[in-house]
Amino acid sequence: MNSGYIAILDSGIGGFAVLAEAARLLKEERFLYFGDNKNAPYGSKTKGELYSLLRKNLDAVFKYNVKAVIVGCNTLSVSVLPLVAPTLKIPIFGVYPPVGESCGTTFLFATPVTCSYYKNENLTLFSLPDLAADIEKNKTDLSAVDIKRHLGSTAECAPDVRPDTVILGCTHYFFVKNQFNDHFCPRKIISGERETAKALAKTIRDNGLIGKNKEFTVDFIGENSEENFEFYNSVVKDMIFGEEKK
């Protein structure tokens, strides 16, 4: 079991944000990446559609020797993962907006589905139905994405309004994090990938599941494996190993 994969599944490239964090903590593990890019985005789908997609995606990764799974999609995590997780025999982790880490005036940017689960929190919610799709479409040139086209013209989105905390509630937004930071200049900007990676690492260690590989590896599966491999090589690999090269 120790030699098994840690699988990461997502609607597309968003799960790479979690992979980058997990790889820093677990550098001798084998990761398996499944991106369901053809069905992206997930953020406006019904709960029934999301449940079916999660089950189908899990079936795809369970064809391999897997010892843990990360659902690297906030939308799946908040909506249908609680229905599926109790049926599995291996650890499974979701990614959630870290609302407990917020302070002061807090803006949460997320998909429509994710926003619907945080209506009772002391947050200003911004539902962005098309931003994840825009990021997915322009993954070969992320500079083509402009978050201002998705923010609308509400007073809260004016650049002179400075929230204390900005929460990115979709893993895709990780790849345009600098734009949110530059536009709103919050005191802090947070997302859930790091906490997920820390929870995974703790479980792996506490349960004696540490891999014995000589180095970090990641394999790609699914119909979109080639394009996800290319995105990993062009963007994500440097996020993981860039500091070591300096």
Backbone bond lengths (Angstrom), bond angles and torsions (degrees), N, CA, C in turn:
res aa  C-N    CA-C-N  psi(-1)  N-CA   C-N-CA  omega(-1)  CA-C   N-CA-C  phi
1 M - - - 1.469 - - 1.529 111.50 -
2 N 1.363 116.69 -33.67 1.459 119.76 -178.88 1.517 112.45 -60.17
3 S 1.343 116.64 -28.03 1.453 120.40 -178.02 1.525 112.29 -85.43
4 G 1.323 117.20 -0.39 1.457 120.65 -177.95 1.518 112.33 -70.10
5 Y 1.321 113.83 165.48 1.464 121.11 178.16 1.530 111.50 -77.54
6 I 1.330 115.22 153.51 1.460 122.72 159.16 1.524 105.37 -99.32
7 A 1.323 116.82 112.70 1.466 121.13 -175.95 1.516 110.42 -90.54
8 I 1.318 115.75 138.46 1.464 122.37 173.57 1.513 107.03 -122.59
9 L 1.329 115.70 124.07 1.454 119.47 177.27 1.518 109.87 -122.29
10 D 1.313 114.92 147.28 1.460 121.00 -176.69 1.523 108.96 -156.16
11 S 1.324 115.22 170.45 1.452 119.93 176.10 1.526 112.07 -74.73
12 G 1.305 116.95 -9.25 1.467 120.80 -179.46 1.508 110.05 179.01
13 I 1.347 116.65 -121.49 1.458 120.80 -175.66 1.526 113.28 -89.71
14 G 1.327 118.70 -8.37 1.460 120.54 -176.64 1.518 113.49 -57.34
15 G 1.319 116.90 -36.01 1.453 121.07 -178.69 1.516 113.82 -63.22
16 F 1.333 117.17 -17.39 1.461 119.50 177.60 1.529 111.40 -65.87
17 A 1.329 116.98 -25.60 1.461 119.84 176.36 1.524 110.10 -62.85
18 V 1.336 116.87 -37.74 1.461 121.36 178.03 1.529 110.16 -75.20
19 L 1.318 116.44 -40.38 1.467 120.34 178.44 1.518 110.48 -56.73
20 A 1.327 117.27 -43.28 1.462 120.51 -178.69 1.520 111.15 -60.49
21 E 1.327 116.79 -42.63 1.465 120.29 179.08 1.525 111.26 -69.06
22 A 1.325 116.99 -44.27 1.467 121.08 -177.73 1.524 111.32 -65.67
23 A 1.313 116.90 -37.71 1.463 120.53 -177.80 1.518 111.57 -65.47
24 R 1.329 117.29 -32.11 1.468 120.10 178.70 1.522 111.52 -67.45
25 L 1.334 116.38 -30.45 1.462 120.95 -177.80 1.522 112.60 -91.07
26 L 1.315 116.64 -25.28 1.468 121.50 -173.65 1.534 108.94 -130.34
27 K 1.308 115.97 70.97 1.465 120.90 -169.50 1.518 113.89 -78.36
28 E 1.329 117.27 -4.87 1.461 118.61 178.65 1.530 111.14 -116.74
29 E 1.316 115.84 28.45 1.459 120.96 -180.00 1.520 111.44 -105.54
30 R 1.317 114.84 158.72 1.465 122.57 174.79 1.531 107.66 -100.79
31 F 1.319 116.87 122.28 1.456 121.71 178.94 1.529 109.93 -107.57
32 L 1.306 114.39 149.57 1.468 122.26 177.87 1.517 106.57 -125.33
33 Y 1.335 117.21 123.50 1.465 120.63 -175.68 1.528 110.93 -112.49
34 F 1.331 114.21 126.56 1.463 120.95 175.71 1.517 108.57 -124.14
35 G 1.327 116.45 114.16 1.458 121.69 176.51 1.512 110.11 -111.92
36 D 1.323 115.57 123.10 1.469 121.20 -178.07 1.531 109.83 -91.34
37 N 1.328 115.96 53.50 1.459 121.80 -171.82 1.528 113.65 -55.97
38 K 1.316 115.95 -33.14 1.473 118.23 -175.45 1.519 111.82 -66.87
39 N 1.339 118.33 -23.60 1.460 121.80 179.14 1.522 112.99 -101.82
40 A 1.319 117.06 2.25 1.462 120.63 178.13 1.535 109.79 -71.88
41 P 1.348 115.73 149.30 1.467 127.70 0.08 1.523 111.54 -88.62
42 Y 1.327 115.43 164.37 1.460 121.33 179.61 1.528 112.37 -96.12
43 G 1.307 117.90 -15.40 1.462 121.82 -164.42 1.508 118.29 -65.15
44 S 1.330 118.48 -12.68 1.463 120.39 178.82 1.528 112.02 -119.11
45 K 1.334 117.13 10.31 1.465 120.67 -178.47 1.527 110.64 -79.98
46 T 1.335 115.33 161.31 1.461 119.96 178.79 1.525 110.16 -75.85
47 K 1.319 115.24 163.76 1.462 119.48 179.44 1.527 110.76 -62.35
48 G 1.328 117.06 -37.38 1.463 120.41 177.59 1.510 112.24 -63.60
49 E 1.331 116.68 -41.63 1.466 120.55 178.09 1.532 110.78 -64.90
50 L 1.321 116.09 -41.11 1.460 120.36 -179.59 1.520 111.37 -65.66
51 Y 1.320 116.26 -40.20 1.474 120.26 178.83 1.530 110.17 -61.98
52 S 1.326 116.01 -45.27 1.472 120.00 179.90 1.527 111.38 -63.45
53 L 1.331 116.41 -40.79 1.459 119.90 179.97 1.525 111.37 -65.93
54 L 1.324 116.91 -41.83 1.462 119.14 179.46 1.521 110.88 -63.73
55 R 1.327 117.42 -44.17 1.460 120.28 178.31 1.531 111.02 -61.45
56 K 1.316 116.42 -43.28 1.459 120.58 -179.95 1.529 111.02 -64.51
57 N 1.320 116.45 -41.79 1.467 120.46 -179.87 1.525 111.25 -66.18
58 L 1.329 116.39 -39.52 1.463 120.06 177.62 1.531 110.64 -64.93
59 D 1.315 116.59 -39.84 1.469 119.55 176.50 1.525 110.75 -57.77
60 A 1.332 116.19 -37.98 1.470 120.65 -179.07 1.527 111.03 -65.81
61 V 1.331 117.83 -44.30 1.470 119.29 -177.04 1.528 111.50 -77.68
62 F 1.341 117.20 -26.77 1.466 119.22 -178.85 1.529 113.39 -76.63
63 K 1.321 116.86 0.13 1.457 119.83 171.06 1.533 110.69 -74.47
64 Y 1.332 115.24 -9.60 1.454 121.91 -179.76 1.531 109.71 -112.49
65 N 1.311 116.11 167.65 1.456 121.40 177.60 1.532 108.77 -77.44
66 V 1.323 116.10 99.67 1.461 122.11 -172.99 1.525 109.62 -116.87
67 K 1.332 116.46 132.93 1.470 119.92 179.79 1.525 113.11 -108.38
68 A 1.312 117.85 -12.18 1.464 122.20 176.58 1.521 108.07 -162.20
69 V 1.334 116.16 155.71 1.460 121.43 -178.71 1.529 109.29 -132.49
70 I 1.319 115.17 138.50 1.464 121.51 168.62 1.515 108.19 -114.11
71 V 1.315 115.92 124.95 1.462 121.31 170.92 1.525 105.54 -89.42
72 G 1.332 115.79 99.20 1.452 120.97 -172.22 1.509 113.43 -85.45
73 C 1.302 117.67 38.70 1.465 123.39 -176.72 1.519 107.56 -136.43
74 N 1.329 116.86 118.63 1.466 120.27 179.61 1.523 111.83 -60.20
75 T 1.327 116.35 -39.43 1.465 120.05 -177.43 1.519 111.11 -61.22
76 L 1.326 117.72 -49.07 1.463 120.93 177.30 1.524 111.10 -63.82
77 S 1.324 116.74 -39.44 1.459 121.35 -174.63 1.524 112.13 -63.25
78 V 1.336 116.59 -45.24 1.469 118.78 -176.32 1.518 112.40 -79.88
79 S 1.331 117.70 -23.66 1.464 119.38 -171.16 1.522 113.96 -97.75
80 V 1.324 117.99 -55.66 1.471 119.61 -170.34 1.527 114.55 -119.09
81 L 1.321 118.09 -13.48 1.467 118.27 177.87 1.535 112.41 -58.33
82 P 1.349 119.72 -39.26 1.469 118.79 178.01 1.528 113.74 -60.20
83 L 1.332 117.52 -23.04 1.463 120.88 178.32 1.519 111.85 -80.71
84 V 1.318 116.09 -28.34 1.461 121.44 -173.47 1.524 112.41 -95.67
85 A 1.323 117.26 -38.18 1.468 121.42 -172.87 1.527 113.86 -52.81
86 P 1.352 120.00 -43.16 1.469 119.10 -177.74 1.533 114.08 -64.46
87 T 1.323 117.52 -15.22 1.467 120.24 -177.85 1.523 112.40 -89.23
88 L 1.339 118.03 -5.38 1.460 121.52 -174.65 1.528 111.26 -99.32
89 K 1.318 115.53 152.91 1.463 121.14 -178.05 1.527 112.91 -102.09
90 I 1.314 116.98 1.89 1.460 120.59 178.17 1.524 108.43 -124.01
91 P 1.344 117.99 160.23 1.469 120.13 179.99 1.524 111.58 -63.07
92 I 1.328 115.53 138.01 1.458 120.78 176.60 1.527 108.43 -136.09
93 F 1.304 116.57 138.53 1.455 122.78 -173.09 1.528 109.72 -127.42
94 G 1.316 116.05 143.02 1.452 121.53 173.25 1.524 109.98 -108.65
95 V 1.322 115.10 177.17 1.463 122.15 175.45 1.526 107.19 -120.31
96 Y 1.341 116.23 128.07 1.462 121.08 -172.79 1.532 110.38 -129.68
97 P 1.327 117.50 145.81 1.463 119.26 174.22 1.530 109.94 -59.45
98 P 1.330 118.50 126.02 1.471 120.99 -175.31 1.527 112.26 -79.65
99 V 1.327 115.96 66.75 1.467 120.09 -175.59 1.523 111.92 -63.76
100 G 1.334 117.21 -26.05 1.458 119.96 179.65 1.514 113.60 -69.81
101 E 1.325 117.29 -15.70 1.462 121.11 -179.61 1.522 112.23 -94.22
102 S 1.324 117.19 -1.83 1.456 120.15 -176.25 1.528 110.46 -78.61
103 C 1.317 115.34 157.86 1.458 120.51 174.92 1.520 108.44 -146.83
104 G 1.330 115.50 148.07 1.456 120.01 179.02 1.515 112.11 64.51
105 T 1.312 115.82 -151.38 1.458 122.02 178.78 1.522 109.13 -67.60
106 T 1.330 115.82 122.11 1.464 120.22 -173.36 1.522 110.90 -124.69
107 F 1.318 115.62 129.08 1.462 122.55 174.25 1.533 108.25 -105.38
108 L 1.324 116.45 129.05 1.461 121.28 173.70 1.515 109.00 -110.96
109 F 1.318 116.59 120.98 1.458 122.80 176.84 1.526 107.94 -107.18
110 A 1.342 115.88 125.53 1.459 119.24 -175.28 1.518 109.58 -160.93
111 T 1.327 115.27 179.76 1.457 121.27 176.18 1.535 109.36 -75.53
112 P 1.327 117.83 164.33 1.470 119.71 178.32 1.520 113.34 -56.02
113 V 1.336 117.69 -42.21 1.463 119.87 -179.86 1.519 110.91 -62.68
114 T 1.331 117.19 -48.68 1.462 120.11 -178.43 1.521 110.99 -62.46
115 C 1.312 117.53 -43.24 1.471 120.11 179.27 1.527 111.58 -58.42
116 S 1.321 117.00 -35.74 1.464 120.05 -177.20 1.518 112.42 -64.16
117 Y 1.333 118.20 -19.87 1.465 121.83 -179.92 1.528 112.52 -90.77
118 Y 1.325 117.66 -1.87 1.469 120.15 -176.60 1.526 112.41 -125.08
119 K 1.315 116.89 23.91 1.460 120.99 -177.55 1.521 112.82 -66.40
120 N 1.318 117.71 -27.73 1.459 120.91 -176.44 1.520 113.67 -92.51
121 E 1.316 117.17 1.53 1.462 120.74 176.85 1.531 109.50 -84.02
122 N 1.315 115.42 159.87 1.460 120.64 179.24 1.526 109.79 -82.25
123 L 1.332 114.85 67.56 1.452 122.10 -173.84 1.517 110.26 -133.49
124 T 1.318 116.26 153.60 1.454 121.13 166.13 1.521 106.71 -95.80
125 L 1.326 116.18 116.93 1.464 121.68 -173.18 1.519 111.35 -95.01
126 F 1.319 115.05 138.34 1.462 121.57 174.53 1.520 108.32 -127.64
127 S 1.307 115.46 107.82 1.455 121.56 179.18 1.528 108.73 -86.43
128 L 1.329 115.53 120.31 1.461 121.25 -176.79 1.528 108.67 -117.63
129 P 1.317 117.63 88.20 1.473 120.24 -171.91 1.518 115.05 -68.15
130 D 1.334 118.13 -20.84 1.465 119.39 -171.26 1.521 114.75 -117.60
131 L 1.328 118.35 -4.99 1.466 119.21 -175.07 1.522 112.49 -66.76
132 A 1.325 117.66 -42.62 1.473 119.49 179.40 1.526 110.85 -60.39
133 A 1.331 116.24 -40.64 1.464 119.83 178.76 1.528 110.82 -65.12
134 D 1.322 117.26 -37.29 1.461 121.99 178.22 1.534 110.48 -63.90
135 I 1.331 115.96 -43.31 1.466 120.55 178.17 1.528 110.35 -64.57
136 E 1.322 115.61 -43.21 1.472 120.25 179.57 1.520 110.62 -62.14
137 K 1.317 116.58 -43.50 1.465 121.26 -178.12 1.531 111.50 -65.68
138 N 1.323 116.78 -32.98 1.464 121.12 -175.05 1.528 112.70 -108.12
139 K 1.319 116.79 28.34 1.470 118.85 -176.43 1.524 113.03 -64.95
140 T 1.322 118.31 -20.52 1.459 119.54 176.48 1.529 111.90 -82.57
141 D 1.333 116.96 -12.55 1.466 121.50 176.70 1.532 107.90 -151.90
142 L 1.315 115.88 81.53 1.467 120.74 -175.10 1.528 112.84 -65.56
143 S 1.329 117.44 -16.35 1.465 120.21 177.25 1.523 111.47 -66.66
144 A 1.334 116.69 -16.13 1.468 120.69 178.85 1.521 111.82 -76.80
145 V 1.325 117.44 -13.14 1.469 121.36 179.11 1.520 108.70 -84.70
146 D 1.340 116.53 131.18 1.465 121.92 177.06 1.525 107.58 -126.48
147 I 1.327 116.89 109.49 1.471 118.67 -175.38 1.513 112.40 -64.82
148 K 1.330 117.71 -22.96 1.472 119.60 -178.85 1.516 111.73 -62.71
149 R 1.328 116.99 -27.25 1.468 119.68 177.32 1.521 111.54 -67.33
150 H 1.327 117.25 -20.15 1.460 121.81 -176.22 1.529 112.97 -103.40
151 L 1.316 117.46 -13.48 1.460 120.02 -174.63 1.517 113.34 -80.28
152 G 1.315 117.80 -22.67 1.455 119.58 -177.30 1.513 110.71 80.38
153 S 1.328 116.15 -165.78 1.466 120.64 -173.60 1.526 113.00 -120.85
154 T 1.341 117.05 21.30 1.457 119.84 -179.75 1.523 109.97 -68.12
155 A 1.331 115.68 155.90 1.462 121.09 -177.19 1.526 111.32 -59.51
156 E 1.337 116.05 -35.81 1.465 119.15 -177.90 1.528 112.14 -64.30
157 C 1.333 116.55 -24.77 1.463 119.87 -176.90 1.524 112.95 -91.27
158 A 1.333 116.53 2.82 1.459 118.88 176.72 1.526 109.51 -65.31
159 P 1.328 118.11 140.49 1.455 120.22 -175.84 1.524 114.04 -62.56
160 D 1.370 118.11 -20.14 1.458 119.36 -179.69 1.532 112.28 -85.42
161 V 1.332 117.42 -1.80 1.458 121.26 174.18 1.524 107.56 -89.70
162 R 1.326 115.95 119.31 1.463 120.09 -175.33 1.524 110.67 -113.58
163 P 1.324 117.71 102.88 1.461 119.88 175.16 1.518 110.45 -72.34
164 D 1.323 116.02 156.89 1.460 119.27 174.77 1.526 110.48 -70.87
165 T 1.343 115.88 -39.98 1.462 121.15 -176.36 1.522 110.44 -133.86
166 V 1.300 116.52 134.82 1.465 122.57 168.67 1.521 107.54 -112.81
167 I 1.331 116.56 126.06 1.463 121.84 176.36 1.528 108.27 -108.00
168 L 1.313 116.03 125.97 1.456 121.33 174.78 1.521 107.44 -93.33
169 G 1.324 116.25 108.95 1.457 121.31 -173.50 1.507 114.64 -99.07
170 C 1.316 116.78 22.59 1.468 122.53 174.22 1.515 106.94 -143.15
171 T 1.311 117.42 129.43 1.466 119.74 -176.04 1.527 112.66 -63.31
172 H 1.318 117.71 -25.59 1.471 119.32 175.72 1.530 111.18 -60.21
173 Y 1.340 117.23 -33.86 1.457 120.58 -175.27 1.529 112.12 -66.27
174 F 1.304 116.30 -19.11 1.466 121.34 176.73 1.527 111.05 -51.53
175 F 1.318 116.41 -34.45 1.463 120.45 -173.73 1.523 112.88 -82.43
176 V 1.327 117.62 -5.86 1.465 120.99 171.76 1.532 109.13 -125.62
177 K 1.314 115.85 28.17 1.465 121.67 -178.42 1.521 111.85 -56.47
178 N 1.316 117.05 -39.35 1.465 120.28 -178.73 1.516 111.89 -62.14
179 Q 1.323 117.22 -32.91 1.459 119.75 178.49 1.527 111.11 -66.58
180 F 1.334 117.18 -42.78 1.466 119.89 176.21 1.529 110.08 -61.62
181 N 1.306 116.47 -42.60 1.458 121.07 -179.08 1.528 111.49 -63.97
182 D 1.327 116.08 -44.54 1.462 120.47 -178.42 1.526 111.79 -68.94
183 H 1.340 116.58 -34.19 1.462 119.97 -176.57 1.527 111.68 -76.38
184 F 1.331 117.26 -42.67 1.463 120.70 -173.45 1.531 113.81 -102.68
185 C 1.332 117.99 -19.90 1.458 122.25 -178.08 1.529 112.18 46.89
186 P 1.343 117.45 52.48 1.465 119.23 -179.24 1.521 110.56 -71.85
187 R 1.336 115.26 162.37 1.460 118.87 174.66 1.529 110.49 -65.96
188 K 1.331 115.91 -33.54 1.461 118.85 172.44 1.515 109.50 -150.50
189 I 1.320 115.05 151.11 1.460 122.17 177.95 1.523 106.97 -127.68
190 I 1.329 117.04 125.66 1.463 120.94 -171.10 1.525 110.50 -133.82
191 S 1.336 113.98 158.66 1.460 121.58 174.61 1.522 107.07 -151.67
192 G 1.334 117.24 174.30 1.450 120.20 -167.04 1.512 117.44 -93.49
193 E 1.331 118.39 -0.67 1.464 119.95 -172.19 1.528 113.05 -63.50
194 R 1.323 116.66 -40.47 1.469 119.70 -175.28 1.527 111.31 -65.58
195 E 1.341 116.69 -42.29 1.464 119.10 179.68 1.524 111.57 -65.12
196 T 1.318 116.28 -37.21 1.468 119.68 176.06 1.521 110.89 -62.47
197 A 1.326 116.64 -45.52 1.465 120.78 179.80 1.522 110.99 -62.65
198 K 1.326 117.69 -39.95 1.466 121.06 179.21 1.522 111.09 -65.82
199 A 1.340 116.77 -40.47 1.468 119.92 178.00 1.525 111.14 -65.39
200 L 1.328 116.68 -40.11 1.461 120.98 176.44 1.527 110.71 -61.04
201 A 1.330 117.06 -49.84 1.464 121.21 -177.27 1.523 111.20 -60.44
202 K 1.320 116.81 -41.06 1.469 120.29 179.19 1.526 111.16 -63.37
203 T 1.328 116.63 -44.11 1.465 120.59 179.95 1.523 111.33 -64.52
204 I 1.323 116.37 -43.37 1.459 120.67 178.95 1.528 110.40 -59.06
205 R 1.319 116.81 -44.66 1.464 121.01 -177.85 1.522 111.66 -73.02
206 D 1.327 117.00 -45.03 1.468 120.46 -176.83 1.523 112.72 -64.86
207 N 1.335 116.71 -26.76 1.459 120.66 -177.07 1.530 113.29 -102.97
208 G 1.323 116.08 13.86 1.460 119.69 176.63 1.506 114.10 63.91
209 L 1.334 117.00 34.19 1.461 121.22 -176.60 1.524 113.20 -104.56
210 I 1.315 116.72 13.24 1.465 120.63 -178.80 1.528 110.40 -59.11
211 G 1.316 115.11 130.79 1.461 119.79 178.72 1.513 112.13 -71.74
212 K 1.297 116.04 160.76 1.463 121.57 -179.27 1.518 110.49 -117.69
213 N 1.319 115.97 29.52 1.452 119.80 178.84 1.526 109.96 -78.59
214 K 1.301 116.57 154.11 1.457 120.82 -178.15 1.517 111.64 -76.68
215 E 1.328 116.87 -22.55 1.459 119.90 -179.37 1.519 110.27 -158.12
216 F 1.324 114.41 163.66 1.456 121.66 176.79 1.537 110.60 -64.29
217 T 1.336 116.26 135.73 1.460 120.68 173.32 1.527 109.04 -138.08
218 V 1.318 116.08 156.09 1.463 120.80 174.05 1.529 107.99 -141.20
219 D 1.313 115.47 131.54 1.458 122.11 175.76 1.521 108.69 -112.99
220 F 1.326 116.10 157.11 1.454 121.51 -174.38 1.523 109.83 -123.21
221 I 1.337 115.29 136.01 1.457 120.64 178.92 1.518 109.65 -131.17
222 G 1.335 115.91 167.48 1.453 121.32 178.08 1.510 112.35 99.13
223 E 1.311 114.88 170.27 1.463 121.22 -176.70 1.520 112.50 -62.04
224 N 1.329 117.31 -26.72 1.458 121.13 -176.41 1.522 112.33 -105.99
225 S 1.336 115.85 22.79 1.456 119.56 -175.82 1.534 112.75 -60.66
226 E 1.322 117.01 -37.03 1.461 119.62 -176.90 1.520 111.51 -66.44
227 E 1.333 117.72 -45.73 1.464 119.34 -179.15 1.527 111.27 -69.40
228 N 1.344 117.50 -32.51 1.455 119.61 176.45 1.519 111.38 -69.85
229 F 1.332 116.54 -35.95 1.462 120.98 175.08 1.535 110.04 -62.16
230 E 1.322 116.92 -41.36 1.463 120.83 179.85 1.525 110.93 -65.40
231 F 1.345 116.73 -40.31 1.465 119.53 179.10 1.527 110.04 -66.78
232 Y 1.310 116.75 -39.39 1.461 120.48 176.73 1.524 110.41 -58.76
233 N 1.325 116.85 -47.65 1.460 120.47 -177.58 1.521 112.57 -66.61
234 S 1.328 116.94 -36.46 1.458 119.80 -174.32 1.524 113.59 -85.87
235 V 1.331 117.41 -26.71 1.470 120.38 -173.80 1.526 113.30 -124.87
236 V 1.317 116.32 -50.91 1.463 120.43 -166.79 1.526 112.62 -77.56
237 K 1.302 117.58 -38.80 1.466 120.22 -176.79 1.525 111.06 -56.29
238 D 1.321 116.64 -41.55 1.455 119.76 -179.84 1.534 111.46 -70.22
239 M 1.341 116.78 -29.30 1.457 120.11 175.80 1.525 110.28 -63.73
240 I 1.320 117.05 -35.83 1.470 122.05 -177.35 1.518 111.06 -80.60
241 F 1.323 116.38 -46.34 1.456 120.56 -170.35 1.518 114.16 -108.84
242 G 1.326 117.31 -1.30 1.461 120.69 -174.92 1.508 113.95 -57.25
243 E 1.356 115.88 -43.33 1.461 118.46 -177.76 1.524 111.87 -65.19
244 E 1.341 115.70 -31.86 1.469 118.61 -179.26 1.522 111.26 -70.00
245 K 1.331 116.04 -24.30 1.472 119.02 -178.15 1.520 111.68 -79.21
246 K 1.352 116.97 -18.47 1.463 120.38 -174.65 1.527 110.64 -83.93
